[in-house]
């Protein structure tokens, strides 16, 4: 917000006149163009004095005064203080006393603890956990309900002190009577930095990270995963910590710096502890791109009397690698050294005069007439009466010499018929005429021209060798040998060949889209004159390979043997699978399956490769219901609800009754969770 400055002489100042009794804020002017913005800032050193829990909003009255003409106005500004996670949860009361009877069955709720967090929103979210693992008791992470883990009997008599932690999102912990348990797990380095080259094949290792855990057993078994929220073209081996690429990396087309968040997690219970390290990966540039001219097949003309040293044309090329400056040189077509190319700027200039096939005002014929009269009656005058509409010729009126006045173009007019008339100067004047045929011979002054500047040819990657994929044609306006065209590749290719006479392009080697999806060839068409210099044209031939299903998928990284403790609970993560298929069509979509798990011990999602690593969670610890006696069969008595953090088909639940239904009086719908009598 602010004020428009309608007069350049205005000098506007802002001041807070009400609502800031503690002096926390100050008003400033910030002028952009003809607008004076109001900027409200906290005073230096006062940011720590803002406390949302104490006061979450300030209504400020701003006074704006224009000093030159003493104009003034007021405005109200409401400053809302956002929450910061600066408070930890607090238990109320700080300690609890619970009495438990003998023979209490497992998963029985025996107590409840409660904590609150004065923050708001996500900052107020926290969970409960036991500071040390107890073989007898467990706690629900969100409700705070303490439950028995085993059947309690006489051998468990005595006092048991449980230390409960309330941990919020910033790991601010309320300990109550408990002490926080530190887990000794850390990476060997505080951060990792590495470089890797572009064009590495998918699955190439670029870095290895390592974390150590001083715990023993499952608590010390460390696994790794990438914690970035957005997809990155990398995968990490969960057991070795080796980071590998998942796709072909291109410096010119892709991101050049990748920041990864790597988590190292143990297999401790009831909660898995984890630590984090940042990894920076820089993509190195390689000289893997050829320079490309911004324009191709450039045509131009120069006046016949252009002075030596004058610029004729400027060529320009770009190189996406940006490693070395581009240098220009003339490869062919300048055998007679008529032109000079600046290797740095690309400017083409005239080096020497181009010889003409004839000289202007040169005599190509002399005509002679005889008049037997004497004096003026026998004096003759020669003129061109017709056939010289283009004014290419002139004739000496006295001598009868036929001259060329301007350049002749065989392609425009190859044959002239001139009417030469001779007049005497007698009276009456007499005349006679003759037709003179002038044949303009062809010289090689026209370069070949392709029908297209760029040819786009799609072909399947499994095409057979010897197959014709394109026929290129270039036309030359000249005649005879001057118009005879010979085709060739300027760029080297061991995959394709071109017929020098017909322009037919054929396949000469096996093609593979995964190694080289596109072939860009420059084709030259050069004429073949008997004498003089040759002229040429260049066209781009872009051959794109269409994918076929010719590659088998492979795991990134390769599957290894893993050791699994025999007492792992159901749903424990054993291995993260990611497979890559270089094919791009629908045949490149990967499906996963276990082919040797005859006892159905493990489960693998066939589409994502995600192992079912999250057990379902009941919405409540205990469900209560009642039913009247003599109720008819199939009476619905209870709705059981549960959620599964896993996605897709792994998030679909199946309900069943484990125990307590000894007489078969009850049933549950396996899909909806409804209990029936």
PEVEN-V144386 format. One record per run of one state. SS is the DSSP state (@ for helix, = for strand, . for the rest). FROM is the first residue (numbers start at 0). TO is the last residue. If there is no record, write none. Layout:
ss={SS;SS}
from={FROM;FROM}
to={TO;TO}
//
This chain:
ss={.;=;.;=;.;=;.;=;.;@;.;=;.;=;.;=;.;=;.;=;.;=;.;@;.;=;.;=;.;=;.;=;.;@;.;=;.;=;.;=;.;=;.;=;.;=;.;@;.;=;.;=;.;=;.;=;.;=;.;=;.;=;.;=;.;=;.;=;.;=;.;@;.;=;.;=;.;=;.;=;.;=;.;=;.;=;.;=;.;=;.;@;.;=;.;=;.;=;.;=;.;=;.;=;.;=;.;@;.;=;.;=;.;=;.;=;.;=;.;@;.;=;.;=;.}
from={0;1;4;11;18;24;32;34;42;46;49;56;66;70;80;89;91;103;104;108;112;114;116;120;124;125;130;136;139;144;148;151;152;153;156;163;168;172;174;184;187;190;197;204;208;210;213;216;220;222;226;233;236;241;245;256;265;273;284;291;293;310;314;316;318;338;341;346;350;362;366;374;378;379;386;392;395;400;404;414;424;430;439;448;450;453;460;467;471;473;475;479;483;484;489;495;498;503;507;517;527;535;546;553;555;578;580;585;588;603;604;610;611;616;618;635;639;641;643;647;651;666;668;673;676}
to={0;3;10;17;23;31;33;41;45;48;55;65;69;79;88;90;102;103;107;111;113;115;119;123;124;129;135;138;143;147;150;151;152;155;162;167;171;173;183;186;189;196;203;207;209;212;215;219;221;225;232;235;240;244;255;264;272;283;290;292;309;313;315;317;337;340;345;349;361;365;373;377;378;385;391;394;399;403;413;423;429;438;447;449;452;459;466;470;472;474;478;482;483;488;494;497;502;506;516;526;534;545;552;554;577;579;584;587;602;603;609;610;615;617;634;638;640;642;646;650;665;667;672;675;676}
//
